[in-house]
Amino acid sequence: MPCKKPAPSPADRRKQDILAILEETYKNSGTALRSQSVFQLLVAVILSAQCNDNQVNRVTGPLFAQYADAAAFAALEPAQLEPYISSCGLYKNKAKNIVGAARIIHNEYGGQVPADREKLMALPGVGRKTANVMLSVGFGLPALAVDTHVQRVANRLGLAQSKTPEQTEAQLCALIPEEKWGDAHHWLIWHGRKICAAQRPKCGQCPAAALCPSALPQKDGGKA
C-alpha cells in the first residue's frame, strides 16, 4: 500500500497561498533591464549593483549603441568605459570588471557568455546573484537569484528565515517548484519595489497582507 504524503502544515499552506498571490499579482513581470543580447544583459546586471534599473537603462542606451558586443568591450581600456557609466556608482570597479569579463568571454568563449554557473562566477564582477540572473533571464535555466529585494521580501513574508542570500536561496528553492524559480525571482523583486519597500512598506496596499507575519496595521506604511 503506497505511503500517504503528510498533509501540509498551516505554515506551509500560508506560504503557498502567499506565493499564489504573488504569482497572480506579478505573473507578467520580468526584468526591467534593457538589452539586446545575453552579453548586454551581463553588462547591465553588473552595472545594476547598488544602482537602480532605470538609471542603468539610461546609461546602457547610448553605451550599447557605441559598443554592442564582447569584442567591442574587450578592445576598450577601463578608463575609456568610465565616462559612460560614471552615474552608476562604483564605476571604476565596474569598468574594470566589465572590460575584464568581456576579454575572457571574447578570448575564451568566442564572444558568447557561458551558460554555466561556475564559469560565470569566474568572471570579474560576477557573484552568485549575478550568475543566477544570467542563468534564469539570459538562458531560461532554473535558478533563483537573491538580491536585496528578494532577501527582504522573502523574510518579511515568512517565506524564508535566513540571514544570508545563500540561505534564502536554498529555502526558496525548497519551497518553490524548480520550473517557477526564475518567475518567483521577479515576483519578489517587483513586490519589493512596488509594495514592500525597505523603509516604508505599503502594507495597506499589499495583496498578501492578511497572510503576512510582518504586516503593519497602519495603511500608509512604516518600517516593518
C-alpha positions as CSV (number, residue, x, y, z in Angstrom):
1,M,0.0,0.0,0.0
2,P,1.6,3.3,-1.0
3,C,2.6,5.7,1.7
4,K,0.4,8.8,2.0
5,K,2.1,12.1,1.9
6,P,1.6,14.1,5.1
7,A,-0.9,16.9,4.9
8,P,0.8,20.3,4.6
9,S,1.1,22.2,7.9
10,P,-0.8,25.6,8.3
11,A,2.6,27.4,7.9
12,D,3.2,25.6,4.6
13,R,-0.3,26.3,3.4
14,R,0.2,30.0,4.3
15,K,3.5,30.1,2.3
16,Q,1.9,28.5,-0.7
17,D,-1.1,30.9,-0.5
18,I,1.3,33.9,-0.4
19,L,3.2,32.6,-3.4
20,A,0.0,32.1,-5.3
21,I,-1.0,35.7,-4.6
22,L,2.4,37.0,-5.7
23,E,2.2,34.9,-8.9
24,E,-1.2,36.2,-9.8
25,T,-0.2,39.8,-9.0
26,Y,3.1,39.8,-10.9
27,K,2.6,37.0,-13.4
28,N,3.6,39.0,-16.4
29,S,6.6,40.7,-14.8
30,G,10.2,40.3,-16.0
31,T,13.5,42.1,-15.8
32,A,13.4,45.9,-16.1
33,L,16.9,45.9,-17.6
34,R,17.0,46.5,-21.3
35,S,19.4,44.5,-23.5
36,Q,19.5,43.0,-27.0
37,S,21.8,40.1,-26.2
38,V,23.0,37.9,-23.4
39,F,26.2,39.8,-23.2
40,Q,24.5,43.1,-23.0
41,L,22.3,41.7,-20.2
42,L,25.5,40.7,-18.3
43,V,26.9,44.2,-18.6
44,A,23.5,45.7,-17.4
45,V,23.4,43.3,-14.4
46,I,26.9,44.2,-13.4
47,L,26.1,47.9,-13.6
48,S,22.9,47.4,-11.5
49,A,24.8,46.6,-8.3
50,Q,23.9,49.4,-5.9
51,C,22.2,51.3,-8.8
52,N,18.5,51.2,-9.8
53,D,17.5,49.7,-13.1
54,N,16.1,52.9,-14.5
55,Q,19.5,54.6,-14.2
56,V,21.2,51.6,-15.7
57,N,18.9,51.8,-18.7
58,R,19.7,55.4,-19.1
59,V,23.4,54.5,-19.2
60,T,23.2,51.4,-21.4
61,G,21.2,53.0,-24.2
62,P,24.0,55.2,-25.5
63,L,26.6,52.7,-24.3
64,F,25.3,49.8,-26.3
65,A,24.8,52.0,-29.3
66,Q,28.5,52.6,-29.3
67,Y,29.7,49.2,-28.1
68,A,27.4,46.3,-28.9
69,D,29.2,43.1,-28.1
70,A,32.0,41.4,-26.2
71,A,34.6,42.1,-28.9
72,A,33.9,45.8,-28.7
73,F,34.1,45.9,-24.9
74,A,37.2,43.7,-24.9
75,A,39.0,46.3,-27.1
76,L,38.4,49.0,-24.5
77,E,40.6,50.1,-21.6
78,P,38.6,50.6,-18.4
79,A,39.3,54.4,-18.5
80,Q,37.6,54.6,-21.8
81,L,34.4,53.0,-20.4
82,E,34.3,55.0,-17.2
83,P,32.7,58.2,-18.7
84,Y,29.8,56.2,-20.0
85,I,29.0,54.5,-16.6
86,S,30.1,57.2,-14.1
87,S,26.5,57.7,-12.9
88,C,26.0,54.1,-11.9
89,G,28.1,54.2,-8.7
90,L,31.4,52.2,-8.1
91,Y,32.0,52.9,-11.7
92,K,35.8,52.4,-11.7
93,N,35.5,48.9,-10.3
94,K,32.6,48.2,-12.7
95,A,34.5,49.4,-15.7
96,K,37.5,47.2,-14.8
97,N,35.2,44.2,-14.2
98,I,33.2,44.7,-17.4
99,V,36.3,45.0,-19.6
100,G,37.9,42.0,-17.9
101,A,34.8,39.9,-18.3
102,A,34.5,40.9,-21.9
103,R,38.1,39.9,-22.6
104,I,37.6,36.5,-21.1
105,I,34.3,36.0,-23.0
106,H,35.8,37.1,-26.2
107,N,39.1,35.2,-25.9
108,E,37.9,32.0,-24.2
109,Y,34.3,31.6,-25.2
110,G,34.2,33.0,-28.7
111,G,32.2,36.1,-27.6
112,Q,29.4,34.0,-26.1
113,V,28.5,34.3,-22.4
114,P,28.9,30.7,-20.9
115,A,25.7,29.1,-19.6
116,D,27.4,27.6,-16.6
117,R,27.4,28.9,-13.0
118,E,31.0,28.1,-12.2
119,K,32.3,29.7,-15.4
120,L,30.1,32.8,-14.9
121,M,31.3,33.2,-11.3
122,A,34.9,33.0,-12.5
123,L,34.3,36.2,-14.5
124,P,35.3,39.5,-12.9
125,G,32.4,41.2,-11.1
126,V,30.1,38.2,-11.2
127,G,28.9,36.7,-7.9
128,R,26.3,34.1,-7.3
129,K,23.4,36.5,-7.6
130,T,24.5,37.8,-11.0
131,A,25.3,34.3,-12.2
132,N,21.8,33.2,-11.2
133,V,20.2,36.1,-13.0
134,M,22.2,35.2,-16.2
135,L,21.2,31.6,-16.0
136,S,17.5,32.4,-15.4
137,V,16.9,35.5,-17.5
138,G,19.7,35.1,-20.1
139,F,19.4,31.3,-20.7
140,G,16.0,30.3,-19.3
141,L,17.6,27.8,-16.9
142,P,16.3,27.0,-13.4
143,A,17.9,29.5,-11.0
144,L,16.7,31.8,-8.3
145,A,18.7,35.0,-7.8
146,V,18.5,36.7,-4.4
147,D,19.1,40.4,-4.3
148,T,18.3,42.9,-1.6
149,H,14.6,43.0,-2.6
150,V,14.2,39.2,-2.6
151,Q,16.1,38.9,0.7
152,R,13.9,41.5,2.4
153,V,10.6,40.4,1.0
154,A,11.1,36.6,1.5
155,N,11.9,37.1,5.1
156,R,9.2,39.6,5.8
157,L,6.6,37.4,4.2
158,G,7.9,34.4,6.2
159,L,8.8,32.5,3.1
160,A,12.4,32.3,4.5
161,Q,14.0,32.7,7.8
162,S,17.6,33.5,7.0
163,K,20.4,36.0,7.4
164,T,22.2,35.4,4.1
165,P,21.2,35.4,0.4
166,E,22.6,31.9,0.1
167,Q,20.3,30.6,2.9
168,T,17.3,32.5,1.4
169,E,18.0,30.9,-2.0
170,A,18.2,27.4,-0.5
171,Q,14.9,27.9,1.4
172,L,13.0,29.4,-1.5
173,C,14.2,26.7,-3.9
174,A,13.0,24.1,-1.5
175,L,9.6,25.8,-1.3
176,I,9.0,26.7,-5.0
177,P,8.8,24.3,-7.9
178,E,12.0,24.4,-10.0
179,E,10.2,25.5,-13.1
180,K,9.0,28.6,-11.3
181,W,12.3,29.7,-9.7
182,G,13.0,32.3,-12.3
183,D,9.5,33.7,-12.3
184,A,9.4,33.8,-8.4
185,H,12.6,35.9,-8.5
186,H,10.6,38.5,-10.4
187,W,7.5,38.3,-8.2
188,L,9.6,39.0,-5.1
189,I,11.6,41.8,-6.8
190,W,8.6,43.6,-8.1
191,H,6.8,43.2,-4.8
192,G,9.8,44.8,-3.1
193,R,9.8,47.7,-5.5
194,K,6.1,48.4,-5.6
195,I,4.8,47.5,-2.1
196,C,7.3,46.1,0.4
197,A,9.8,48.9,0.4
198,A,12.7,48.9,2.8
199,Q,11.7,51.9,4.9
200,R,8.0,52.4,4.3
201,P,6.3,49.3,3.2
202,K,2.8,49.9,1.8
203,C,1.1,47.2,3.9
204,G,-2.3,48.8,3.3
205,Q,-1.9,48.1,-0.4
206,C,-0.4,44.6,-0.1
207,P,-2.4,41.8,-1.6
208,A,-0.8,39.4,0.8
209,A,-1.1,41.5,4.0
210,A,-3.7,39.2,5.6
211,L,-1.2,36.4,5.5
212,C,2.0,38.3,6.2
213,P,3.5,37.9,9.7
214,S,5.2,41.4,9.3
215,A,2.2,43.4,8.1
216,L,1.7,46.8,9.7
217,P,-1.7,47.9,11.0
218,Q,-1.5,51.4,9.5
219,K,-2.4,51.8,5.9
220,D,0.2,54.3,4.9
221,G,3.1,52.1,5.8
222,G,6.0,52.4,8.1
223,K,9.1,50.4,9.0
224,A,8.5,46.6,9.5
